[in-house]
């Protein structure tokens, strides 16, 4: 599979991102990161932190969101297994 190469803007800088996902997916990911950086910079806290600190806060926020979704998926998988077991016992 060929890699897609996309130029994106994150935090007023242009980055070339290369990946297996479609260009639209890469652009959407970059947009999410860029929007979170803008939110932090426009907040009251943003006045007192530099760009590397903003990037760390964005990484923490995204990791937190990822972990919540992963835990929810695991919960649904366990519930699904329990329901399948109940069906098999019928």
N, C-alpha and C positions, 0 to 999 in steps of 0.2 A: 504494500500500500504506500502511495506517495505521501510525503509530508506536505501539509499546507503551511504556507508562510504568509503571515499577516502583519502589517504594521498597525499598531494600536497606540493610542495616547493614554497614558496613566500618569496622573499628577503633573501635567504640563510637559511630560517628556515622551518622546516617541520610542517605542520598543518594537523590535521585530520578534514575533512569537512564531515558533514552528511547532506543529503538532499533527497528530493523526486525525483529530476531530475536524469537522467541516469549518470553513472560515467563519460562518455565522456563529458557531459555538464559541470559537476563540474570541471573536469580537464581543460576544455577550459576557463571557467571563471577564474580559478586560474592562468592560463597562461597569460590571458589578464592583470590581476593585476600585476603579476610578471614582465611582459615585460614593463609595464608602470613605475614600480619602477626602473627597470634597466635603462630605458631611462632618468629618472630624475637623478639618481645617476651618470650616465655617462656625463650628461650635465655640463656646467660650474657652474650652480647654485648648482648642487649636491655636489660639493666640500664643501659647506658651510652649509648644512642642515643635520640634523640627521634622523634616520629611521622613527621616529614618524611624523616628518614634511613631509617626502616623502610620507608616508601613507595618510596624510591629502591632499596633492596635488593630489595624485592618486584619492582619493575619490571625490575631487572637479572636476577633469577631467571627471571621469565616470558619476557623477551627471549631468554635463554639457552636455555630449553626450546623456544621457538618456532624459534630458529635451528637447533637440533639436529633437530627434526622436519622443517623445510624442507630441510635438507641431506640427510636420509635419503630424503625424497620425491624430491628431484632425482636421487639415486643410483638409486632404484628406477625412475624414469622413463627414465634412461639405459640401465639393464639391460633394461628392457622394449623400448626402441627397438632395442637390439642383438639381442634375441631375435626381434622382428618381422622384422628384416632377414634373420636366419638362416632364418626360415620362408619368407620371400619367395624366397630363393635356392634352396630345395628344388624 
